[in-house]
Amino acid sequence: MLNNQVHKTGFIANFFRKIHSGEISTLKLILLSLPVALVIAVGIAMGGILAAGGLLAIFIGIPVVLGIVAYPKFGIAVLMVVAFFLNYVSEFLPPDTPSGIILDAITYLLIFGFLLKLKYDKDWSYFKNPISYLVLAWLAYNFFEVINPASPSILAWVYTVRTVGFIMLMYFIFVYQIRSLATIKFLVKLWLVLAFLSAISGFQQENFGLFPFEKAWYYQDPLRLSFLYINGHLRKVAIFPDPVTFSYNMVVAAVLCLCIMFTKIKTYKKVILGLSIPFFFLVMLYSGTRGAFVLPPAALAMLAVMNFNKKILVVVIGAGIVLGGLIFMPTSNQFIKRFQTAFRPSDDASFNVRAENQKRIKPYILSHPIGGGLGSVGIWGRRFAPNSFLAKFPPDSGYVRVAVEMGYIGLILFCTLMFVILKTGINNYYLIKNPELKIYCLAMVLIIFVFNIGNYPQQALVQYPSNILFYLACALLNVTLRLDKQEQQELAEKKAAELTA
C-alpha cells in the first residue's frame, strides 16, 4: 500500500515523527530553524510581496500537494472545502481570474495519487458494478462529442468537458479511496459543517445586509443583477455562484440531517440536527428558487416509500400537514408567496416561458441525434460562438441542456445512467445489514433523487460543489455495500473460527 510506504520510507514523515516523539531536542530544532528563518527574512526583504508569495507556495503549497497525493482522505476533504468556498473567495479577485484552475489541479492530483496507489494495489473489483460501467460509457460519449460536426467551437468543448466530463472521474476516486466507515462519517460531518457555514452566509446576507465585497460582486455585472433582483427583492446566493446552487445544497443538507437522525447518535446531536433542518429550509427561501421548493416533499415521499415504518410515517405525515398549510394559507409574506407558486406552475410566468422555450427547441433536438456539441449553449456558447442559434438559447433545465448539446442519444444515455444509479442505490439499501451503513446508503439515494428532480427545472449538476457532492453520493452507494459485505465476511469467519476452536 502506498500510504504504508510513505509512512515507512518517507524522510519528511520520519522527521516529523521524531519531532512529535521528542527525539529531537529543542536546541537542535532552534538551530535547524535559524537558517530557514534567515532565508525567509532575506527573501522577503529583497523580493517583497512576490517573494512572500513564493515562500508561502513552497512551505504551504508543497506539503498540501504531497498530502493530496499521498493521503486521499485529506485530498478529498481539501477538494470539498475548495469546491464550497472557491467562488466566494474569487469575489475578492479580478473578474477574469481563472480561479477554477485550482479545482482542476486538485482533481488531477487526486487522480495522480489514485494511479500511484493502483500501481501497488491492483484491485479492480472496486469498479465491477453497473454504475461504473455506465459512467465510463457516459465519459466515452462526452469525448466522442469532440468530433461532433455541428459543434461551433472546439474550445467550447474543452472548457465544458472539464466540469461535465473530467469531474466524473471523481466517482472512481471516491469508490477506490473511501475504505472505512470512519472515513464516511468524517466526510459526512465535513459536508454538514460546510453546508451550515453556507447557510450562515445566506442568513447574514438576508438579515444583516451584504458585505462590501459581496455588494460589489452583485453590482459589477448588470445582467447578473437583473437576474438576481426580482419583485423588489435581491435573491441571495450565500457563498455559491448562483441562487440555484445555494438552494439545492440547502435542501440536500436538510435531507442528510434528517437521515442521520435515524442513526444511533447522542440525543444532543439529534437536537442539533433537528434544529438545523428548519434553518436550512429557511435560508433556502432567501434564494427565491422555485425549483428548490418542491424538493423537500419529493425527498420525504421517497423516504416514506423506501423506509416504511411508524416513525417515518409520522414524520412524513407531520411534514405533509405543515407543507399543505404553507401551500394554501393566505399570506402577504413574499417568501411564502413565491413558495406557493412553485406548486402552481400554471400561475408561474417563468415556468410558462421555460415550457415555450422547450417547445421551440424540440425540432432542433429531433433533427440532431448527437446534438449541437458540448458547450454550444450557455456561457461558453456565447463566448466562443456568439452568433450561433444555440448560444442565444436559455436551456434552464439540465435535461434540456443534455438534449440540446448531446442530442436525444445523449439524453437517453444520461437518463439510463441516472436510472441505474438510483436502482443500484435502492437495491444496495435493502442488501446492507449494518444499520449505520444502511442509513448512509439511504441518505445518498435521497440526495441523488433530489438532484435529479431539481435537474428538470434548473441545471443542478454543473456547478461546484453540487457536481462533486453528487458523484460522492453515487460512490457511497457502492462503498457502503462493499464495507457491509466485508463486515459480514469477517463476522462469518470469526464465527467459524469459534466453532472449530
C-alpha positions in Angstrom: 0.0 0.0 0.0 1.2 3.5 -0.9 0.2 5.0 2.4 2.2 2.5 4.3 5.3 3.1 2.1 5.0 6.8 2.7 4.9 6.2 6.5 7.9 3.7 6.4 10.3 5.3 3.9 9.3 9.0 3.7 12.1 11.2 5.1 9.6 14.0 5.9 7.2 11.7 7.6 10.1 10.2 9.7 11.4 13.7 10.6 8.0 14.9 11.9 7.6 11.6 13.8 10.8 12.3 15.6 9.7 15.8 16.4 6.4 14.5 17.8 8.1 11.8 19.9 10.6 14.3 21.3 13.6 12.6 19.8 14.9 15.9 18.5 15.8 18.4 21.3 14.6 22.0 21.4 18.1 23.3 20.9 18.5 21.2 17.7 15.1 22.4 16.4 16.2 26.1 17.0 19.5 25.6 15.2 17.7 23.9 12.3 15.1 26.7 12.1 17.6 29.6 12.2 18.8 29.1 8.6 15.2 28.8 7.4 14.1 31.9 9.2 17.2 33.8 7.8 16.4 32.7 4.2 12.7 33.8 4.7 13.7 37.2 6.1 16.3 38.0 3.4 13.9 36.8 0.6 11.1 39.0 1.8 13.4 42.0 2.3 14.8 41.7 -1.2 11.7 40.4 -3.2 8.9 42.0 -1.3 5.3 40.6 -1.8 6.3 38.4 -4.7 9.0 36.6 -2.5 6.5 36.3 0.3 4.0 34.6 -2.1 6.7 32.3 -3.4 7.8 31.2 0.0 4.2 30.6 1.0 3.8 28.4 -2.1 6.9 26.5 -1.1 6.2 26.0 2.6 2.4 25.6 2.4 1.7 24.6 -1.2 4.2 21.7 -1.5 3.1 19.9 1.7 -0.6 20.3 0.7 0.2 18.9 -2.8 2.1 15.9 -1.2 -0.8 15.4 1.3 -3.4 15.3 -1.5 -1.4 12.8 -3.5 -0.4 10.5 -0.6 -3.4 10.8 1.8 -6.7 10.5 -0.1 -8.8 11.3 2.9 -7.0 14.6 3.2 -7.2 15.2 -0.5 -11.0 14.6 -0.7 -11.5 16.9 2.2 -9.5 19.7 0.5 -11.5 19.2 -2.7 -14.8 19.6 -0.8 -13.6 22.7 1.1 -12.3 24.4 -2.0 -15.4 23.4 -4.0 -17.6 25.1 -1.4 -15.5 28.3 -0.9 -13.7 28.9 -4.2 -16.5 31.1 -5.7 -16.8 33.1 -2.5 -13.0 33.7 -2.4 -12.9 34.6 -6.1 -15.2 37.6 -5.3 -12.1 39.3 -3.9 -10.2 38.7 -7.2 -10.5 40.5 -10.6 -13.4 39.2 -12.7 -11.3 37.3 -15.3 -9.1 35.5 -12.8 -9.1 31.7 -13.7 -9.7 30.5 -10.2 -11.3 27.3 -11.4 -7.7 26.1 -12.2 -7.3 25.4 -8.5 -10.1 22.8 -8.5 -8.7 21.3 -11.7 -5.3 21.0 -10.1 -6.7 19.3 -7.0 -8.7 16.9 -9.3 -5.5 16.0 -11.3 -3.6 15.5 -8.0 -6.2 13.1 -6.7 -6.2 11.2 -10.0 -2.4 11.0 -9.9 -2.5 9.7 -6.3 -5.1 7.2 -7.3 -3.0 5.9 -10.2 0.0 5.6 -7.9 -1.9 3.6 -5.4 -3.4 1.4 -8.1 0.1 0.5 -9.2 0.8 -1.1 -5.8 -2.7 -2.3 -5.1 -4.2 -3.6 -8.4 -7.7 -4.5 -7.2 -10.2 -3.7 -10.0 -13.1 -5.4 -8.1 -14.0 -2.0 -6.7 -15.3 -0.9 -10.1 -17.1 -4.0 -11.2 -20.6 -2.6 -10.8 -23.3 -1.2 -13.1 -22.7 2.4 -12.1 -19.0 2.2 -13.1 -19.8 0.8 -16.5 -22.4 3.4 -17.3 -20.2 6.2 -16.0 -17.4 5.0 -18.4 -20.0 4.9 -21.2 -21.1 8.5 -20.5 -17.4 9.6 -20.3 -16.7 8.0 -23.7 -19.7 9.7 -25.2 -18.5 13.1 -23.8 -15.2 12.6 -25.5 -16.9 11.4 -28.7 -18.6 14.8 -28.8 -15.3 16.4 -29.7 -15.8 15.3 -33.3 -19.5 16.5 -33.5 -19.7 18.2 -36.9 -22.5 20.6 -35.5 -20.2 21.9 -32.7 -19.5 25.6 -33.3 -16.1 25.5 -31.4 -13.6 23.0 -30.2 -12.7 25.5 -27.3 -16.3 25.3 -26.1 -15.9 21.5 -25.8 -12.6 21.9 -23.9 -14.0 24.3 -21.4 -17.2 22.3 -20.8 -15.7 18.8 -20.6 -13.8 20.0 -17.5 -16.9 20.3 -15.4 -19.1 17.8 -17.2 -16.7 15.0 -18.1 -13.5 15.1 -16.0 -15.3 15.7 -12.8 -17.0 12.3 -13.2 -13.6 10.7 -12.7 -14.0 11.7 -9.1 -16.6 8.9 -8.8 -13.8 6.3 -9.3 -11.5 8.2 -6.9 -14.2 8.1 -4.2 -15.1 4.5 -4.8 -11.5 3.4 -4.5 -10.1 5.6 -1.8 -13.0 5.6 0.8 -12.3 2.3 2.6 -13.8 2.7 6.1 -16.9 3.7 7.9 -14.8 6.3 9.8 -13.9 8.0 6.6 -17.6 8.1 5.5 -18.5 9.7 8.9 -15.7 12.2 8.6 -16.8 13.3 5.1 -20.5 13.5 6.0 -19.6 15.6 9.1 -17.4 17.9 6.9 -20.3 18.1 4.3 -22.7 19.3 7.0 -20.3 21.7 8.5 -19.6 23.3 5.1 -23.3 23.4 4.4 -24.0 25.1 7.8 -21.4 27.7 7.2 -23.0 28.3 3.8 -26.4 28.7 5.4 -25.0 31.2 7.9 -23.7 33.3 5.0 -27.1 33.3 3.4 -28.8 34.3 6.7 -26.3 37.1 7.1 -26.9 38.4 3.6 -30.7 38.5 4.1 -30.9 39.8 7.6 -27.8 41.8 8.2 -27.0 43.0 4.7 -24.2 42.3 2.2 -20.6 42.8 2.9 -18.9 45.4 0.7 -17.2 42.8 -1.5 -20.4 40.9 -1.8 -22.3 44.0 -2.9 -19.5 44.8 -5.4 -19.9 41.3 -6.8 -23.7 41.7 -7.2 -23.5 45.0 -8.9 -20.4 44.5 -11.2 -22.5 42.7 -13.8 -25.8 44.3 -14.9 -27.1 41.1 -16.4 -26.4 39.2 -13.2 -28.1 41.9 -11.1 -31.2 41.8 -13.4 -31.4 38.0 -12.9 -31.0 38.2 -9.1 -33.2 41.2 -8.4 -36.9 40.1 -8.6 -40.0 41.9 -7.4 -38.0 44.4 -5.3 -36.0 41.6 -3.5 -32.4 40.6 -4.1 -32.1 36.8 -4.3 -29.3 35.6 -2.1 -26.5 33.2 -3.1 -24.5 32.9 0.1 -21.0 31.6 -0.8 -22.2 30.0 -4.0 -22.1 31.2 -7.7 -25.9 31.4 -8.1 -29.2 31.0 -6.1 -29.9 27.6 -7.6 -26.7 26.0 -6.3 -27.4 27.7 -2.9 -30.9 26.5 -2.6 -30.3 22.9 -3.8 -27.4 22.5 -1.4 -29.5 23.6 1.5 -32.2 21.0 0.6 -29.5 18.3 0.3 -28.1 19.3 3.7 -31.5 19.1 5.3 -32.1 15.6 3.8 -28.7 14.5 5.1 -29.6 15.8 8.6 -32.9 14.0 8.6 -31.4 10.7 7.7 -28.5 10.9 10.2 -31.1 11.5 13.0 -32.2 7.9 12.5 -28.7 6.5 13.4 -27.7 5.7 16.9 -26.2 9.0 18.0 -26.4 11.0 21.2 -29.5 13.0 21.9 -27.9 16.4 21.8 -26.6 15.6 18.3 -30.1 14.7 17.2 -31.3 18.0 18.6 -28.7 19.9 16.7 -29.5 18.1 13.5 -33.3 18.6 14.1 -32.8 22.4 14.6 -30.5 22.6 11.5 -33.3 21.2 9.2 -35.7 24.2 9.5 -32.7 26.6 9.4 -31.6 25.1 6.1 -35.1 25.4 4.7 -35.4 29.0 5.9 -32.3 30.2 4.1 -33.3 28.2 1.1 -36.3 30.6 0.8 -33.9 33.5 0.6 -32.6 32.2 -2.7 -36.0 32.7 -4.3 -35.5 29.5 -6.4 -38.9 27.9 -7.1 -37.4 24.7 -8.3 -36.0 24.0 -4.9 -39.3 24.3 -3.1 -40.7 21.1 -4.5 -37.6 19.1 -3.5 -38.3 18.6 0.3 -41.7 16.9 -0.3 -40.2 14.8 -3.1 -37.5 13.6 -0.7 -40.0 12.9 2.1 -42.1 10.9 -0.4 -39.1 8.8 -1.4 -38.1 8.3 2.2 -41.6 7.0 3.1 -41.5 4.6 0.1 -38.0 3.2 0.9 -38.2 3.1 4.7 -41.9 2.4 5.5 -42.3 2.3 9.3 -44.3 4.0 12.0 -41.6 6.6 12.9 -41.0 7.6 9.3 -44.7 7.7 8.6 -45.4 10.1 11.5 -42.6 12.4 10.3 -43.8 12.4 6.7 -47.5 12.9 7.7 -46.5 15.8 10.0 -44.3 17.4 7.3 -47.1 16.9 4.8 -49.6 18.8 7.0 -47.2 21.6 7.5 -46.4 21.7 3.8 -50.1 21.7 2.9 -50.7 24.6 5.3 -47.9 26.6 3.7 -49.2 26.0 0.2 -52.8 27.0 0.8 -52.6 29.6 3.6 -53.3 33.2 2.7 -50.3 35.4 3.3 -48.6 38.6 2.4 -45.1 37.3 3.0 -43.1 37.5 -0.2 -41.1 34.3 0.5 -44.2 32.2 1.3 -46.0 33.6 -1.8 -43.1 32.6 -4.0 -43.0 29.2 -2.3 -46.7 28.7 -3.1 -46.2 29.5 -6.8 -43.8 26.5 -7.1 -46.9 24.2 -6.6 -49.0 26.2 -9.1 -46.8 26.1 -12.2 -49.6 27.4 -14.5 -49.6 30.7 -12.5 -45.8 31.0 -12.8 -44.7 33.2 -15.7 -41.1 31.9 -15.7 -42.4 28.3 -15.9 -44.5 29.1 -18.9 -41.5 30.8 -20.6 -39.4 27.6 -20.0 -42.2 25.5 -21.4 -42.3 27.7 -24.5 -38.6 27.5 -24.9 -38.6 23.7 -24.7 -41.4 23.6 -27.4 -39.3 25.9 -29.6 -36.1 23.8 -29.4 -37.8 20.4 -29.8 -37.5 20.3 -33.6 -33.7 21.0 -33.3 -33.3 18.2 -30.8 -35.2 15.7 -33.1 -33.1 16.7 -36.1 -29.7 16.4 -34.3 -29.3 12.9 -32.8 -25.9 13.8 -31.2 -26.8 17.4 -30.5 -25.0 20.7 -31.2 -21.9 19.9 -29.3 -20.7 20.3 -25.7 -20.6 24.0 -24.7 -22.8 25.1 -27.6 -25.3 26.7 -25.1 -24.7 28.9 -22.0 -21.7 30.9 -21.2 -19.2 29.0 -23.4 -21.5 29.2 -26.4 -21.9 32.9 -26.0 -18.1 33.3 -25.6 -16.9 31.1 -28.5 -19.8 31.2 -30.9 -21.9 34.3 -30.0 -23.8 34.5 -33.3 -24.9 30.8 -33.3 -28.5 29.8 -32.8 -27.8 27.7 -29.6 -25.7 30.5 -28.0 -28.9 32.5 -27.6 -31.0 29.6 -26.3 -31.6 29.5 -22.5 -31.5 25.8 -21.6 -32.7 26.3 -17.9 -33.2 22.5 -17.4 -30.3 20.2 -17.0 -32.1 17.6 -19.1 -32.8 20.0 -21.9 -29.2 21.1 -21.9 -28.1 17.5 -22.4 -30.6 17.0 -25.2 -29.6 20.2 -27.0 -25.8 19.7 -26.6 -25.6 15.9 -26.9 -28.8 15.0 -28.8 -31.5 12.6 -28.0 -28.9 9.8 -28.0 -27.0 11.6 -25.2 -30.3 12.2 -23.3 -31.2 8.5 -23.4 -27.7 7.6 -22.2 -27.8 10.2 -19.4 -31.3 9.1 -18.2 -30.1 5.5 -18.3 -27.2 6.4 -16.1 -29.4 8.2 -13.6 -31.8 5.2 -13.6 -29.0 2.7 -13.0 -27.6 4.9 -10.2 -30.9 5.1 -8.3 -31.7 1.4 -9.0 -28.3 0.3 -7.7 -28.7 2.5 -4.6 -32.2 1.2 -3.8 -31.0 -2.4 -4.2 -28.0 -1.9 -2.1 -30.1 -0.3 0.7 -32.1 -3.4 1.1 -29.0 -5.7 0.9 -27.0 -3.8 3.6 -27.3 -5.3 7.1 -25.3 -2.8 9.2 -27.8 -0.2 10.4 -25.4 2.7 10.2 -24.2 1.9 6.7 -27.8 1.3 5.7 -28.8 4.8 6.7 -25.8 6.4 4.9 -26.9 4.5 1.7 -30.5 5.7 2.2 -29.2 9.3 2.6 -27.2 9.1 -0.6 -30.2 7.7 -2.6 -32.4 10.6 -1.4 -29.7 13.1 -2.3 -29.3 11.7 -5.8 -33.1 11.6 -6.2 -33.3 15.3 -5.1 -30.6 16.3 -7.5 -32.4 14.5 -10.4 -35.7 16.1 -9.6 -34.0 19.5 -9.3 -32.2 18.9 -12.6 -35.5 19.3 -14.5 -36.4 22.9 -13.8 -32.8 24.0 -13.3 -29.2 22.9 -14.1 -28.4 21.1 -10.9 -25.2 19.2 -11.7 -22.9 21.7 -13.5 -21.8 23.9 -10.7 -19.4 23.3 -7.8 -19.9 21.9 -5.2 -23.0 20.2 -6.4 -21.2 18.1 -9.1 -18.6 17.0 -6.5 -21.2 16.0 -3.9 -23.4 14.2 -6.5 -20.6 11.9 -7.5 -19.5 11.4 -3.9 -23.1 10.3 -3.2 -23.0 7.9 -6.2 -19.7 6.4 -5.0 -21.0 5.9 -1.4 -23.8 3.7 -2.7 -21.2 1.1 -3.7 -18.8 1.8 -0.8 -21.5 1.2 1.9 -22.4 -2.2 0.4 -18.7 -3.1 0.0 -18.0 -2.3 3.6 -21.1 -4.2 4.8 -20.0 -7.3 2.8 -16.5 -7.1 4.4 -18.0 -6.8 7.9 -20.4 -9.7 7.3 -17.5 -11.8 5.9 -15.3 -11.0 9.0 -18.2 -11.9 11.3 -18.7 -15.2 9.4 -15.0 -16.1 9.6 -14.9 -15.2 13.3 -18.0 -17.4 14.0 -16.5 -20.3 12.0 -13.2 -20.0 13.9 -15.1 -20.1 17.3 -17.0 -23.2 16.2 -13.8 -25.0 15.2 -11.8 -24.0 18.3 
